[in-house]
Amino acid sequence: MRLTRTRTRGDRRGRIRAFSCTLLPILALCAGGAVGATHPLLRLARSLGTPEPARSPASGTDAAPAAPARAEHSPLRLALDLGAAPRAAPTLTGVHAAVEDGRARIDLDWSSPPGARGERHGRELLISFGAPLGETSFADLPRRLSGWLEDVRYGYDTLLVVAAAGVRPRLRVTGSRVSILLEREKSTAAPPAPPAATAPPQGGGESAQLRLDRLRALLLARQGDVEGARGRLAELAHSHPRDAALLENLAEMETRLGRWRPALGLYRRAIPLEERPASPIQAQAQLLHDHGIQFRTAFDYADVQNADRQAITRLDGRLPLDTGPDLGLTFKRRDLEVPAFARVSGTTAPFSGERARAELRAGFPLALTTGATLSLALADSGPGLGLRIQHTGNAGTSGAQLVWRRPYWTLPEGVVEDAWISEAGLFHSGDLGEHLGYDAAVSLNRYGIDGRDDVARSWSAQAGLTWVFSAAAPYLAVDYRLDTEHVSGRRRGVDSTGQAFDLLPLTSREEHALELQWSQPLTTYLRADATGGYVYDRLNSGGPYVDVSLSYEPLPDLEIGVHAGRSITSDRGGGNAVTRVGAFVVLRR
């Protein structure tokens, strides 16, 4: 098994460039001591999915009344909508500032209502939006509104406006326009209050400073320093353990750094502190969906033109424990019908039968953002071991992988003759912007078969770029992928007719693939996905490939899907067509 991408959308492409198409039943779910074993928050989400009502004018906000909740999705579905891509998020399209009629105003125009909420403390107005501010700069506003505006701070989805002395800020929301009104305060005849050392400063003192510190931390994250933002937010959360917004911000940083367990705990702490905790409940449910208990069973039938046919049954299980490692299990069974080929023993004969393999995994943390996964593989070729270490930081995710004698099932000869692979490799993935992601991996490989060691050696490399045009429904992205392996040191045998043959018929390849990915919810519970493209192998044959799928999720803990695809056998050095059909069943808890 070669190193695979860490940014893939599911288990997208195997060595035969077709897509998994799978089906079948499974009813094994363990509860004892596992994360999310009881899941009451998913039931609670049914009553907490309504939007938060607009703030009253007493808080300094002239917000429009909240729109009625949409009925096309249930709140629980919103919390755990696995297949459906998110709806289009509002985007900031323009910022305008002007002085008119004895007051100043700042207008923020959005593509759709952003769900703005304001909180005023004296001359400070803190505005939270339901969408990111993007790359818009507000730095020149104090200059343009001199005498009205003292300072502006902003980060990700938050804007802090500090009015000039004697000016009162106010928020007004009208449809997709968010306006900040700056008005002179009326003078009063009352004399100023005498100074008192114990009098709290206007604006809440410590609360205002906390908001500024929180905003500075979010700015760090926006500038790419997620680790620095996490450190600052952790210090603030230690000093203010009952600030729900702070806990949720810290949980988001933990999630971005791959620390889902601490993030889960932070969301659990934030839920009872929120008056309407729909947001942390949904975030917690998403974490449990991505990392909690899951069992998936699948059936896949593959027919290679003028070659073998395989019926593949696969079971995958994931069981994270509250106090202990994250456990994983994979079981595969293949029923094969392979035409006559040269066996390692020298005979030439067809094969009809089955092979099975299993793999056990245990993942555990090594440091703050570094983890390790140990694996044990069991098959007729003997036991195999694996170690994977990875670190997630500001630059992305990097790591190394060592594998010793893991079953090698890419080729049918490897399945039948109990082949294995040992490898050492490095991998890295990251983002080059909001829309562009990349990944790369290299490895050195050594192969064995039927008790014979070192029958071939190779080096391999993978690299890819993914541009996401739209993360909302419909999801649309284009992906370029390089997958190359160069084989050397092949050992050969002699068959019964005296002809020499490779004990393991590996083929060097250099594949360049360009593919388009699309995903669209068809109804509340039904999603369609399609992937298609063209693969060009500079050393062998190339051709188009396509895969389509339908996923049905009638319950949050149940998903059923079918899909089919057609591609070519680029890994075997030829261009035979491969057709796959199948379905799968996923149970979560």
N, C-alpha and C positions, 0 to 999 in steps of 0.2 A: 504493500500500500504506500503510495507516494504522499508527500506532504500536500495538503489541500489548502484552498483559500480559506481565510478566516472571515471574509466578507461575503460569502455566498448567500443567496436567498434560498435557504433550504439546501437539500442534497441534490444539486442541480445536474451534475454531469459526471458519469462514471467513465471508466476507461473506454468502453464502447460508447461512442458519443450519441447516445440516445438518452431519454429521460426515464426515470423510474416511473412505472405505471403499476399501481398495486392495489390489492384487496384482501380483506379477510378479518376474522373475528378475533377478539381477545378480551378476556374478562379478568385479568390478574391485576389487582391493585392492592398495594400494601399500605397500611396506615401507621403502624407503631412508630412513634418518635419522628415522623417525617415532616418536613416543612410543608405547611399548608394542608395538613391531613384533614382538618375539619372544615376550613374554608368558610366560616360564617360571614365574612365580609362580602363574599359574592352574593349572598342572599340579601345582605343589608343594602347593597347597591341598588336594588330595585326601587327603594324609596328615596334615594339620594341623587338621582340623575338629573333633577330639574335645575335650570340655571339659577344662579344667585340673583335675587331681586336687586333693582337699582338702589343705590344709596340715597338717603334722604338729604334734602338741602342743608340740614343741620351740620353735615360733615363737610360742607363746602362744595358739594357736587350738584349740578343741575342735570342729572342723568335722565335720559328718557326712560319710560317704564319698560321693564323687562318684557321681551316678547314671549308668547306662550311657548311651552316646550314642544318640540317636534314629536310627532307620534309615529314616525316611520321606523324608529329604532327603540327598543326597550332600553331602559337605563342599564340593565345587566348586560345587554348586548353591546352597549357602548363601552362597558368596562372590559369586555373580553371578546372583541370582534377580531378573531384571528385572521380571517381571510380578507375581510374588506379593507381596502386601502383607506387611509384617513381622508376626510373631506378637505377641499381646498382651503388653506389657511388664508386669512386676510393679509394683505400686503400693504405697506405704507407707500403711497404713490406721490405724495407731495407735502411740503411744509411751507406755510405762508405766514408772514408777520407784518402787522401794520398798526398804526396809531390813528384812531378815528373817533369822533364824538366824545372826546375827553377821556378815552380809555385805550389801552393797548390790547391786542389779541393775537394769539398764535393759533392757526388752524392746521390740523393734521388730517389730511384726506387719505382714506383707506379704500381698498377695493371692495370691502364689505364690512359691516359692523364688527369692530375688533373686541367688543366686550370690555370697554375701558371702565376702570373703577378708580376713584380718587379719594385721597385722605389728606385733609388739610390740618396743619399744625402751625398756627400763626402765619408767618410769611412763606412757609414751605407747603408745597402741594406735591404729594407723591402719587403718581399715576401708574397703575399696573394695567397692561394690555393682555389680551388673550392670544397674542401673536407676537413674534419678534419684530423689533424695529428695523432690522436689516442693516444696510450700510449707510443709512442717512446720518448726516452730521448736524448737530445742533449747536456747535461750538460758537457760531457767529451771532446767535440770537441776543446775548447780552449787549453786544455792540450795536446791533440794529435797533434794539429797544432800550437804549441807554436812558437811565432815569426811571425806568419801569421794571427792569429785570436785573437782578444782581448776579445770578449764577444759574447754570443748568448742568445737571449730571445725568448721565443715561447709561444704560447697559441692557443688553438682550431684549427684555420685554418691559422695562421699567424706566420711567422718566421722573426726575426730581427737579422741580422748578422752585427757585428761591427768589421771591419778589424783592424789589428795592424797598428801603425804609418808607413806611407810610403807604405802601401799596398792598392791596389784598388780592390774592389769586383765587380764581374760581373756575370750576370745570363745567363744561356744558357738552353733552353728547346729543347729536342730531343725526340719526341714521349712521352713515359711514364717515361722518365728519366729527372729529373730536376737537373742541375749541377750549383754549385756556384764556380766560378773561382776566385782565389786570386793571384794577380800579383803585383810585385814590380813596383812602379811608377818610370818612367825615370827621372833622374836628369836633371835640366835645368840650363843654365848659368845665368839666370836672378836673381838678388839679391832678397832676401826676402823683402816683403813690410814692411814698418815701422809700428809699432803698432799704432793703432788708437782706442780710446775708443768707438767711434761710429760705428766701423766696425762690421758687423754682423758675428758671429762665423760660421765656416765652417759647412755645413750640415743643414743650415736653422734655427739653434737656437731653437726658440720656436716650430717650426714645428716638429723637431726631438724629443723634449721633449714631445710634444703632442702624437706622435706615441708611445713613451715608456709608457706614462701614460695609453694610450688606451690598449696597450698590457698587462700591469699589471692588468687592470680591467678584460680583457678577461681571464687572467689566474685565477683570483678569481672565475669566472663562471665555468671554467673547473674543479676547485678543489671543486665545489659544493656550493660556496657562491654566489648564484645568487643575493640575496638581496644586498650584499656588492658591487658586480659588477655593479648593477643598480645604487646605490648611487654614485659611482665614475664616471660612464659614464654620469649621470645626471649633475654632477658638471662640467665635461668637456664640455658637450653640451651647458651648460649655458654660458661658456666662449668662445665657438667656435660654434655659432649657425648656421654657414653656412658650416659646415663640414658634407657632406652627409654620409660618411662611419660611422662617429660617431653617427649620428642620426639613421642609420640602426642598428648598434650594440645595441643602447639603446632600440630601438623598439623590438628587439629580446628578450632582458631581460624582458621588460614589458609583452610580450606575454607569456614567460615562467612563469611569476608570475600571470597569469590570468587577466592582465590589458589590454584587447584588445582595448579599446577605446583610451587610450594614445598611444598605439602602432600604431593605425590607423592614428592618427594625426602626429606622427613622420614620418611615411612613406610618408604622403602627403607633409610634409616639405622637405623631401629628394628628391622627384621626380624632381622638377625644378632645383635642384642643381647638378643633375647627367647629364653628357653628353649623356649617353645611359642608361636611367632609367628602363631598363627591370626588373632588380632584385627587386627594391622597388615596382614597379607596380604589379609584380606577387605576392609579399608578401602581399600587400594591398588587392589584389583580393582574396587571400586565406582567409584573415581575414573576408572579407565581406561574403564569402561563408560559413564560419563556424559560424558567429555571426550576419550576416545581415538579411534582410527581407526574410522570407521563409514561404511557405504554402505547406503542404503535406496532401493529401487525400489518403485513403487506404481502400481496402475491403479485408476481411479475412474470409475464411470459414473453420470451424473446426468441425471435426466429431470424437467424442469419442466413441470407441468401446463399444457396449452394454450400452450406456448412452446417453448423450445429444448431440445435434447438435446446432451450433451457427453460425450465419452470423453477422460479426462484421464490422461496418463502423466507421472509425476514421478520424478526421480532426485535424491537429496540425498547429498552426500559431505562428510565431515569428516576433515581430515588435519592434526593438530597436529604441528609439527616440534620436534625436540629443541632446536635453536638457530635460532630464527626465529619467524615469526608462526603463528597458528592459521589454516589455510586452509580454506575452505568453498566448495562448489559446489552450485548448484541449477539443474536443467534441467526445463522444463515444455513439454509438447506437448498441445495441445487440438484434437481433431477435433469440429467443430461442425456442427449442422444447425439453422439459425435461420429461422423463418418470415419472410415479407415484412416489411421495416421500412424506414423512411426513411433512406437513406444520406446521408452528408455532401454528396455531389455533387448531391442533390436527387432522385435516382431512388428508386423503391420496388421492392425486389427481395429475394427470399430469399437465404440464403447457405449453402453446403455446402462445407466445406474444412477446412484445418488452419492453426494458428498455433503458433509456438514462441518461447521466450524462454530466456535463461540469465542467471545471476548468479554472479559470483565475489566472494569475501569474504576479507579478511585482517584478523585481530585481533592486537593487540599492546598491551603495557602502556605507560602514560604515567607512572604513579607507583605508589606502594606498593599502593593499593587502587583505582586508577583505570585504566581501559583504553579503547581506541578500536577501532572496526571500520570499515574502508573497504570499500565495495562498488562493483562495476561491473556494470551491467545491459546486456544486449544483446538487441535485438528489432528488428522492422521499423520501430518508431517512432523508432529511433535509440538511441544510447548514453545511459545514465542513470548518475548517481553518487549515492552515499550516504555519510554520515558519522554514526556513532553513538558518543557518549562517555558512559560511565557510571562512577559511583563507588559502592562498597559500604562502608558503615560501620555504626556503632551504630544509626543511625536507619533503616537499610534500604538500598535501592538507588535511586539517583537518576541522572538523565541527560538528555541532549538528543539530538535527531536532526534532521539536515538531509538532504533528498532533492531531487534535481534530475532531472526527466524520467524517472522510473522507470515502466515499463510498467504501465498500469492495466487490470486484467482482471476487475474485480468484475462489470461488466455485459457481456453478450454483444456489445453494440454497441462497447464498448471493445476487446474482443478482435479483432473483425473490422476495425474502422476504425483500429487502431493508436493507441489513446489513451494518455496518460501523465499522471502526477501529480507535482507538486512540493510539498513540505511542510516546515514547521518546527515542531517540537514538543518538549514536555517530558514526562517520565514519572517516576513514583516508586512504589515498593512497599515494604511492610514488614509487621511483625507488631505486633498489639496485645495479645498474650498467647500462651499456649501453644497455644491452639486457633483463634485468630482472626487472619486475614491480610487485608490490604487492598492495593489498587493504584489508581492514577489516571494519566490521560494527557490532554493537550490538544494540539491542533495547528491550524495555519492551512494551508489547501490551495488549490492552483491547478491547473486541469486544461487539457489540450490534446488535440486529436484530428485525425488526418489532416493533419498539417502546420500546423494552425491553433492559435495560442497563445491562452491566456486565454479559453477558451470557457465557463468557470464558476469560481466561487470558493466556498469554504465554510470554516466552522470546525467542529471536531469535538471531542468529549470522551468519555472512557470512565472508568468507575469501578466498583469491585467490592469486595465483602466475601465472604470464604470462611470458614465455620465448620466445622472438622473435628471431628465427633463421635468418630470412632475412626480412628486412624492404623494400627491393627493390623488383621489380617484378621478380618472383612471391613472394608475401608476404606469409610467413610461420611462424606459432607460435603454441606453445602448451600451454594449460591452465589447471591448476588444480583449482577446486572450491569446497569449503565446504559451504553447505547451510543447516542450522539446525534450527528447532523450536520445543520447548517443551511446550505442552499445559497443563494447569491445571485449576481447578475451573469451569468445564463445568456445565452449568445449563441444566436440562433435562425437557422434557415435556412428556405427555401421549397422544397417538393417539386414534383414535376411537375404536380400538380393545383392548385397555387397555395396549398396549406395550409402554414401556418407550423409548425415543429417545433423542438424543442431539439436542437442538434447533438450534445450528450451528455445523455441523459435522466436526469440525477441527480434524486433525490427527497430532500427533507428528511425526517428521521425522528427519533423519540425512543423508543427501545426500552428496556423494563424487563423483565428476564428473571429468573425464579427457577427454579433447577434443583437436582436431587438427583444426586449422584455416588456410585457404588457399584462396588467391585472386590473379587473373591473368587477365590483359587486353587481350582480344581476338583480338580486332581491335582498331582503334583510338577512337571509341565511345562506344564500347561494352566491358563490364567487367563481369567476372564470379567469384562467391564466393561460397565456400563450407565450411561447418562446420560439424564435426561429432565426436562422442565420445561415452562413456559409463558412465552411472550414476548408482552408487551403493547406495541404501538406507538401512542402517543398521537396520532400524526399519520396513521397508516395502519391496516393490518389487523394482527391478532395471531392467535396460535394455539399449540397444543401442539407439542412436538418430542421426539423420542426417538432414541437411538442405542445399539446393542448391538454387542459385539465379542467375539471369541475370539482369544486369542494362544497359540501353541504354540512352546515353546522346547526342542527336544530336545537342543541343544548350547549351551554358553555363548556361542559366537560366531554363533549362528544363531537367528533368530526369524521365525516365519511367522504371519500373522494375517489374519482376515477380519472384516468388519463391515458393517452396514447401518443406515440411518437414514431418518427422514422428518421434514420440517420445512416451513417456509413461506418464500417469497421476500420477506422483510421489507425487504431492501435496494432492491427495485425499486418500492416504493410499492404493492404489491398483496399479496394473500394466496394466491397460487398454491402448491399443494403441490409439494414437491421430494422425490424419492425417490433415494437413493444406495445403491449396493452396490459392493463391491470387496474388495481384499486387498492385502497387502504382504509384502515379504521384506526382512529386515535382516541384513547381514553385519557383524561386528565383528572387530577383531583387536588 
